């Protein structure tokens, strides 16, 4: 939330601007390094009452992190990310509330809220005509049910979005224990035209080779793993080998956590197709995307 003038309350999710210029709005909307970290007191468990209130009200916010094609530095997509704007605790990142929502059996409600807002924004005036895809996270227990394609079809038709502009990302919160069931779920989504991504791939992910053999369209490396490639030859080898295996299966490879030009070069060196991370942009409110877009294009021209 932005406040013009002077805020009457002091909460971490309210930013104040003195004059509504492009620069002041941009600086307030773009999340700075310290602002996207959750204060220590937020780490306390959120009560079930608070979780249900968040899903019933307006506390869930959708932010978007751009995805950039390496070959020409063009924006190709956005990943939709959930934040919980608590009236007292401020903005809470997903690792502080999504596991609780999933454990409480409320993941479908959260997914419905985030995907609805993502599709509305993709078809809205701020993103219309930019030829971007949008990636939405689906937990495994929802992805494997008939409810997943029904939810997607209902919402994308409501906003007139082609299925090929939507990427469904399998979140890593639950290990895959039934490969045939997951394969059937992926084939249903592929048959409807959706892309499907393996998210946050790490050496510790069980059965990653078996997942690469399934009908996914995209593989995304975990941000910490990509950053570790700068220090660990073993991690670099892991990422390079899994990239090669994914490319052999025709998967699009995205490297997350790209924060420096050195990491960009590492991602390009292993054969990744696209990058995502703070070097490009932090997760942004939809209102900040056009401002970021203009700045990114100017930087690309200057380079």
C-alpha positions as CSV (number, residue, x, y, z in Angstrom):
1,X,0.0,0.0,0.0
2,X,1.2,3.5,-0.8
3,X,0.2,6.6,1.1
4,X,0.6,10.1,-0.3
5,X,1.7,12.6,2.3
6,X,2.0,11.2,5.8
7,X,0.8,7.8,7.0
8,X,-1.4,7.9,10.1
9,X,-0.2,4.5,11.1
10,X,3.3,2.9,11.1
11,X,3.1,-0.5,9.6
12,X,5.7,-2.3,7.5
13,X,3.3,-2.9,4.6
14,X,2.5,0.9,4.1
15,X,5.0,3.1,2.3
16,X,4.8,6.8,2.2
17,X,5.6,9.0,-0.8
18,X,5.7,12.8,-0.7
19,X,5.2,13.6,-4.3
20,X,3.5,11.3,-6.9
21,X,6.3,11.3,-9.5
22,X,7.3,8.2,-11.6
23,X,10.5,8.0,-9.6
24,X,8.9,8.1,-6.2
25,X,6.2,5.6,-7.1
26,X,8.9,3.3,-8.6
27,X,11.1,3.5,-5.6
28,X,8.2,2.8,-3.2
29,X,6.8,-0.1,-5.2
30,X,10.0,-1.9,-5.9
31,X,10.9,-4.0,-2.9
32,X,14.3,-3.3,-1.5
33,X,16.5,-6.0,0.0
34,X,15.6,-5.4,3.6
35,X,11.9,-5.0,2.9
36,X,11.3,-8.5,1.6
37,X,12.7,-10.2,4.6
38,X,10.3,-11.2,7.3
39,X,11.0,-9.7,10.8
40,X,11.8,-12.2,13.5
41,X,8.5,-11.7,15.3
42,X,6.6,-12.8,12.1
43,X,8.1,-16.3,12.2
44,X,5.6,-17.2,15.0
45,X,2.9,-19.6,13.7
46,X,-0.2,-17.9,12.3
47,X,-3.4,-19.1,13.9
48,X,-6.1,-21.0,12.0
49,X,-8.4,-18.1,12.5
50,X,-5.9,-15.7,10.9
51,X,-5.3,-18.1,8.0
52,X,-9.0,-18.4,7.2
53,X,-9.5,-14.7,7.5
54,X,-6.6,-14.2,5.0
55,X,-8.3,-16.5,2.5
56,X,-11.7,-15.0,3.0
57,X,-10.6,-11.4,2.9
58,X,-8.1,-9.2,1.0
59,X,-4.9,-10.0,2.9
60,X,-3.5,-12.3,0.1
61,X,-1.5,-10.2,-2.4
62,X,-0.1,-11.5,-5.7
63,X,3.4,-10.3,-6.8
64,X,5.2,-11.1,-9.9
65,X,8.9,-11.9,-10.6
66,X,9.9,-11.4,-14.3
67,X,11.6,-14.2,-16.3
68,X,14.1,-13.2,-18.9
69,X,15.3,-15.1,-22.0
70,X,19.1,-15.3,-21.9
71,X,19.6,-15.2,-25.7
72,X,18.2,-11.7,-26.2
73,X,17.5,-10.4,-22.7
74,X,13.7,-10.2,-23.5
75,X,11.0,-10.6,-20.8
76,X,9.1,-13.8,-21.6
77,X,7.1,-14.5,-18.5
78,X,6.2,-13.8,-14.9
79,X,5.9,-16.0,-11.9
80,X,3.0,-15.3,-9.6
81,X,4.0,-15.3,-5.9
82,X,1.7,-15.1,-2.9
83,X,2.3,-12.7,0.0
84,X,0.1,-12.3,3.1
85,X,-0.4,-8.7,4.1
86,X,-1.2,-9.0,7.8
87,X,-2.7,-5.8,9.4
88,X,-0.2,-5.9,12.3
89,X,2.7,-8.1,11.2
90,X,3.1,-6.6,7.8
91,X,4.0,-8.5,4.6
92,X,4.6,-12.2,5.3
93,X,6.5,-14.3,2.7
94,X,5.2,-17.6,1.5
95,X,7.5,-19.8,3.5
96,X,6.0,-18.4,6.7
97,X,2.3,-19.2,5.8
98,X,2.0,-21.5,2.8
99,X,3.1,-24.7,4.6
100,X,0.5,-24.0,7.3
101,X,-2.2,-23.5,4.6
102,X,-1.3,-26.8,2.9
103,X,-1.2,-28.7,6.2
104,X,-4.6,-27.3,7.1
105,X,-6.1,-28.6,3.8
106,X,-6.6,-25.0,2.4
107,X,-4.2,-25.2,-0.5
108,X,-7.0,-25.2,-3.1
109,X,-8.4,-21.9,-1.8
110,X,-5.0,-20.2,-1.8
111,X,-4.3,-21.5,-5.3
112,X,-7.7,-20.3,-6.6
113,X,-7.1,-16.8,-5.2
114,X,-3.6,-16.4,-6.6
115,X,-4.4,-17.9,-10.1
116,X,-7.6,-15.8,-10.3
117,X,-5.6,-12.6,-9.6
118,X,-2.8,-13.6,-11.9
119,X,-5.1,-14.2,-14.9
120,X,-7.0,-11.0,-14.2
121,X,-3.7,-9.1,-14.2
122,X,-2.4,-10.8,-17.3
123,X,-5.5,-9.7,-19.2
124,X,-5.7,-6.3,-17.5
125,X,-4.4,-3.0,-18.9
126,X,-1.0,-3.1,-17.2
127,X,0.1,-6.4,-18.8
128,X,-2.1,-6.7,-21.9
129,X,-0.2,-6.8,-25.2
130,X,3.2,-7.7,-23.6
131,X,3.1,-11.3,-24.8
132,X,4.1,-12.7,-21.4
133,X,3.3,-16.1,-19.9
134,X,2.4,-16.4,-16.3
135,X,3.5,-19.3,-14.0
136,X,1.3,-20.3,-11.0
137,X,2.2,-22.7,-8.3
138,X,0.1,-25.8,-7.7
139,X,0.8,-28.2,-4.8
140,X,1.0,-31.8,-5.6
141,X,-2.1,-32.9,-3.8
142,X,-4.2,-30.4,-5.9
143,X,-2.4,-31.0,-9.2
144,X,-3.2,-34.7,-9.1
145,X,-7.0,-34.2,-8.7
146,X,-9.6,-33.5,-11.4
147,X,-10.1,-30.1,-9.7
148,X,-6.9,-28.7,-11.1
149,X,-7.8,-28.6,-14.8
150,X,-11.4,-27.5,-13.9
151,X,-10.1,-24.6,-11.9
152,X,-7.7,-23.5,-14.6
153,X,-10.2,-23.9,-17.4
154,X,-12.9,-21.9,-15.5
155,X,-10.6,-19.1,-14.7
156,X,-8.7,-18.7,-18.0
157,X,-11.9,-18.7,-20.0
158,X,-13.3,-16.0,-17.7
159,X,-10.4,-13.7,-18.7
160,X,-9.9,-14.9,-22.3
161,X,-6.4,-16.2,-21.8
162,X,-5.0,-19.0,-24.1
163,X,-3.9,-22.1,-22.2
164,X,-0.4,-21.9,-23.8
165,X,0.3,-18.7,-21.9
166,X,-0.1,-20.4,-18.5
167,X,2.6,-22.5,-16.8
168,X,1.6,-24.7,-13.9
169,X,4.5,-25.1,-11.5
170,X,4.7,-28.2,-9.3
171,X,5.8,-27.0,-5.9
172,X,8.3,-28.9,-3.9
173,X,6.4,-29.0,-0.6
174,X,5.5,-32.7,-0.9
175,X,7.6,-35.5,-2.4
176,X,6.2,-37.4,-5.4
177,X,5.2,-40.9,-4.3
178,X,2.9,-41.9,-7.1
179,X,4.6,-41.3,-10.5
180,X,1.8,-42.8,-12.6
181,X,-0.8,-40.6,-11.0
182,X,1.4,-37.5,-11.6
183,X,2.0,-38.6,-15.2
184,X,-1.8,-38.8,-15.8
185,X,-2.3,-35.3,-14.2
186,X,0.5,-33.9,-16.4
187,X,-1.0,-35.5,-19.6
188,X,-4.4,-34.0,-18.8
189,X,-2.9,-30.5,-18.5
190,X,-0.7,-30.9,-21.6
191,X,-3.7,-32.1,-23.5
192,X,-5.5,-28.8,-22.7
193,X,-2.5,-26.8,-23.8
194,X,-0.9,-25.8,-20.5
195,X,2.8,-25.8,-19.8
196,X,3.9,-27.6,-16.7
197,X,7.2,-27.0,-14.8
198,X,9.2,-28.9,-12.2
199,X,10.0,-26.2,-9.6
200,X,13.0,-25.7,-7.3
201,X,15.1,-28.7,-8.5
202,X,17.9,-29.6,-6.1
203,X,20.3,-32.6,-5.6
204,X,18.1,-33.5,-2.6
205,X,14.9,-33.7,-4.7
206,X,13.8,-37.4,-4.6
207,X,13.5,-39.0,-8.0
208,X,14.5,-35.9,-10.1
209,X,15.6,-38.1,-13.0
210,X,12.2,-39.8,-13.0
211,X,10.5,-36.4,-13.0
212,X,12.5,-35.2,-16.0
213,X,11.2,-38.2,-17.9
214,X,7.6,-37.2,-17.3
215,X,5.7,-34.9,-19.7
216,X,6.8,-31.6,-18.2
217,X,7.6,-28.7,-20.4
218,X,10.0,-26.8,-18.1
219,X,12.6,-27.3,-15.4
220,X,13.5,-24.6,-12.8
221,X,16.6,-24.8,-10.7
222,X,16.4,-23.7,-7.0
223,X,17.9,-20.3,-6.4
224,X,20.2,-21.5,-3.6
225,X,21.6,-24.3,-5.9
226,X,22.3,-21.8,-8.6
227,X,24.2,-19.5,-6.2
228,X,26.1,-22.5,-4.9
229,X,27.5,-23.1,-8.5
230,X,29.8,-20.2,-7.9
231,X,31.6,-22.0,-5.1
232,X,31.1,-25.7,-5.7
233,X,32.3,-27.5,-8.8
234,X,30.1,-30.5,-7.8
235,X,27.0,-28.3,-7.8
236,X,27.9,-26.8,-11.1
237,X,28.3,-30.3,-12.5
238,X,24.9,-31.3,-11.1
239,X,23.2,-28.3,-12.7
240,X,25.0,-28.8,-16.0
241,X,24.1,-32.5,-16.2
242,X,20.4,-32.0,-15.3
243,X,20.2,-29.2,-17.8
244,X,21.6,-31.5,-20.5
245,X,19.1,-34.2,-19.5
246,X,16.2,-31.8,-19.5
247,X,17.2,-30.3,-22.9
248,X,17.3,-33.8,-24.4
249,X,13.7,-34.2,-23.3
250,X,12.8,-30.9,-24.9
251,X,12.3,-29.0,-21.6
252,X,12.8,-25.3,-21.2
253,X,15.3,-24.6,-18.5
254,X,15.0,-21.6,-16.1
255,X,17.7,-20.7,-13.5
256,X,16.3,-19.0,-10.4
257,X,18.3,-16.9,-7.9
258,X,20.3,-14.9,-10.5
259,X,21.6,-11.9,-8.6
260,X,24.8,-11.0,-10.4
261,X,26.1,-10.9,-13.9
262,X,28.5,-13.7,-12.9
263,X,25.6,-15.9,-12.1
264,X,23.9,-14.9,-15.4
265,X,27.0,-16.1,-17.2
266,X,27.0,-19.3,-15.2
267,X,23.3,-20.0,-16.2
268,X,24.1,-19.2,-19.9
269,X,27.2,-21.5,-19.7
270,X,25.2,-24.5,-18.5
271,X,22.7,-24.0,-21.3
272,X,19.7,-22.5,-19.4
273,X,17.2,-20.8,-21.6
274,X,16.0,-18.1,-19.1
275,X,16.8,-16.6,-15.7
276,X,14.8,-15.2,-12.8
277,X,16.2,-13.4,-9.8
278,X,17.1,-10.1,-8.1
279,X,19.5,-9.1,-11.0
280,X,16.4,-8.8,-13.1
281,X,13.8,-7.7,-10.5
282,X,12.4,-8.6,-7.1
283,X,8.8,-9.8,-6.9
284,X,6.8,-6.8,-7.9
285,X,3.2,-5.6,-7.5
286,X,1.5,-5.6,-10.9
287,X,1.4,-1.7,-10.9
288,X,5.2,-1.7,-10.9
289,X,5.6,-4.0,-13.9
290,X,5.3,-1.3,-16.6
291,X,7.8,0.9,-14.7
292,X,10.3,-2.0,-14.4
293,X,9.7,-2.9,-18.0
294,X,10.6,0.5,-19.3
295,X,13.7,0.6,-17.1
296,X,14.8,-2.9,-18.2
297,X,14.4,-2.0,-21.9
298,X,16.4,1.2,-21.5
299,X,19.2,-0.8,-19.8
300,X,19.2,-3.3,-22.6
301,X,19.5,-0.6,-25.2
302,X,22.3,1.1,-23.3
303,X,24.2,-2.2,-23.1
